[in-house]
Amino acid sequence: MTTTPSRPAPSAGPAAPFSASASSPAPAREELVARAQALQPLLREHAARIEADRRVTDEVIDALTRAGLFKLTVPRRFGGYESDVRTLIDVTAALAEGDGSTGWVAAVINTCNWLAALFPEQAQEEVFGDDPEARVTGVFSPTATSRRVEGGWRMTGRWYYNSGSSHSSWAVLGMPITDENGEVADQAMVLAPCSELSLEDTWFVAGMRGTASNCLIAEDVFVPEHRVMSVPGAIEGDVPADHGPSGLFRTAFAPLLAVGLAGPQLGLGRAALKLVTEKAATKPMSYTYYETQADSVGVQIQVAEAAMKIDTAHLHVHRAATDLDTAAARGVDLDLLTRARVRADTGHAIENLLSALSTLADVHGAGTFADANTLQRIWRDASVAGRHAASRPAVGMEIYGKVLLGVEERITPYV
């Protein structure tokens, strides 16, 4: 919760890599969040360069790698942690408190690493076997063409908005499955090494500038059969992966994709509240008799409203994560009503965060939008991230409302 003080972060980042093996215990959530908090000073120091370069700096990527924060969803047999969804959210929120783009890249890569771990063991070996530190980016939209050939498929296409693309070695991409007549018969996701793809610099945006969410291009790339997986099958829980004892890879597919990206926005909300409340103690209340903003009853009420909305976002996201983690650990499938509610939880959380940030910008005043003011970058980052298709509030509410009312019409398979 935003109004509950968190325990102090360690004063310095990790000096040496955190080693992991399948036989050693995975770090607890508190330990991983503490590692993320320890990196916040470094992330704040690099934030301006991350934005200017439109990619996370190599120093920050190296620091996250040493802290093991790209291994949250990697299978244990490759030295990963197989952390639960709540840990993914809390770690990426802590990172986004330091820098939004870094938190977002960590969320996307960990989510795509999880997707890679759903493929058959042969594919997992190709991704993580020789490189346990492999990072996977990805885009689901089937913006490609395909044709069956012996042993697999040949694929040509373009996929926009691959966050973390400049630091990833593999990509999980959407591909249509065509029949012998060339007609689309199914939708798949495929794993492809970035070395077989080209990257076009297309990410010129108002917020989340440092995510390097550029366009990946495939020109007649061969994809072997073991690196092709049905998306409708995955939505129904039919994946070839060995689920393992942790349960992570049994997590409901579409709900994880929605709520898994909420963590960075929670962190941005917390960072904005902290900045505005600290400044209010000394910031003048222009054109009034108040000496500072903190003296104003109007400001006090607005800040409280913003804090409550940020808390509301945490409550909904954490409820969704708990439902996903509990079902996965028990080896049971989430019912349709809960899966629909997770989509609504995610959208409602994002809606509250964006509203809170708008209020905090009102309190902070026109100075919010000075180039040198950190709050304007937070506001831009949240405004862009909050419009991601996976978490659009109206879509989530419509999905949930239809299920509550027993309306059978579906507007998306991603429930």
Disulfide bonds with the S-S distance in Angstrom:
none
